[in-house]
Structure formats: structure tokens, C-alpha cells
Amino acid sequence: MPTVETIEQALFQLAPRSGAMEWDNVGLLVGDPAENVQRVLVALDVTEDVADEAAAWGAQLIVAHHPVMNCAWTPVQSVREDRAQGHLLRKLTRTGISAICMHTNLDAAQGGVNDALAEALRVIDPGPLSDDGIGRVGMLESGPVPLTQFVRDVTRALHSNGVRYADAGRPVARVAVGGGACGDYVGRAAAAGCDTFVTADLRYHEFLEAKPRGINLIDAGHFPTEDVICPVLIRYLRERFPTVSFRKSASHREVIQYYVEGD
């Protein structure tokens, strides 16, 4: 029977620790590396609901993308029951559930978050957008389409509750993708000759500058642009650990809702 540490090592084969940014917090963050594992819940985040779901299912391990413990710029100072993070960490330790988190190393990895996003949006032959491995660039499998059609396709493919976008007046053919908050990469996408960039958490000035830069911007949401990695992780782990049961969290969903007049 595999242990928590064995599964962590397999995940580092997919997304090496060396690919994580200096400030990041990746790997086994909570739990016993020697614990035997029969059931693993996979989720984008380790939330209270995810921890409860894992406990109800009898899972020994949660594999997630975002670190359950804060990254280097805000290290954990206390583990108090009356504070949200402390309450969650105490719940995990009380129930004996370990947590492995693969963050920016999984963003940068071949076969990681950005390749999964490119595949979901039918962007073919994706290459790197940046030297740090974040983002991908490729061509639409369908050939050029109007932006309004592509916005609809993105919304459906990622099961977004809604998207924000800026129209630079160009059809969509050469697309850059960046799972999560990749607003800092808009300039690189434009410099790479992309007519469209799909990412999340864009700021007002980035939308304002889209037309002068000549690039369509689509903010499809942090959760939808990264949750695509969960089924990939499950497939990857099932191939390596056929005796272990893996399940995608049913409780963790997009938390952002959109109000539209007339709803």
C-alpha cells in the first residue's frame, strides 16, 4: 500500500519542486509521510468543506493545488481554533488527514495547469509563454473564430459562472493561456503575437490597455482556469497507484457569482 510520501514523490515527478517560485509553499504541508493511503480526495483548494468531505469519505489524503498553509510572505504565526486557518489545520490533524499541495511548480510543469487549460480550450501544440514556464501559446484547433463565439466557448468549456472580457477588434486564432492570476503576462502574450489571452484576476488598467496593445483579454475566473488540473491529477495518480481510490471533490466549486439584471 502506498504511503503519503510515496504519492508526494510521484507528484514531484510530474511537477518538480525546483519549478516552484521562491516564495511558494509546496509538497506535504500537513500530515504523516509514513501514513498508508487507500483514498485520496483531489481539489483545487483545501477548504473546510473539502476537509469535511474527505473525512466523511474516509480519505487519508487531500491533494490540492493551492497551499493549505500560507506562502512565504505571510507565514503561519499561530494555529488557533478561533481563526479560520487554525481551525482548518486543527481539523485536518484531528481527523488524521494529510495535505499535499502542488502550486506554482504545477503551473510551470509540462502536463500541468497551463497545458490542461490549453487542452480544455482546444489550443493545439502549445508552447511556453515565458521563461519561468508559466502560460502557454498555441493556435485554435478550429481556426479563427469571432471573439464573441470564443468567449461563449470558453465559458462553456470551463463551466464559468461568467467571464469578463475586452475586445481589441481582432478575431481569435493565436491564443495565450495563463491559469489563475496571470495579468503580469499580458505584455508577453502581446509580444508573442497572440490576438487573445485567457487568464484570471485581471485589473481595470489591463482591460483599459487591451485595445492599444491589440490583444483581446478574457478573464474566465481563477477557479475555472485552474480547476481543469484536478481530473488530470486523478488520471496521473490512478495510473501509478491502481489500488488507491481517487475522487474529485464534489463540495468545492466556484465561489464567485455574477448578478445580471433580470435574474
Secondary structure, 3 states (H helix, E strand, C coil): CCEHHHHHHHHHHHCCHHHCCCCCCCEEEECCCCCECCEEEEECCCCHHHHHHHHHHCCCEEEECCCCCCCCCCCCCCCCCCCHHHHHHHHHHHHCCEEEECCHHHHHCCCCHHHHHHHHCCEEEEEECCCCCCCEEEEECCCCECHHHHHHHHHHHHCCCCCEEECCCCCECEEEEEEEECHHHHHHHHHCCCCEEEEECCCHHHHHCHHHHCCEEEECCHHHHHCCHHHHHHHHHHHHCCCCEEEECCCCCCCCCCCCCCC
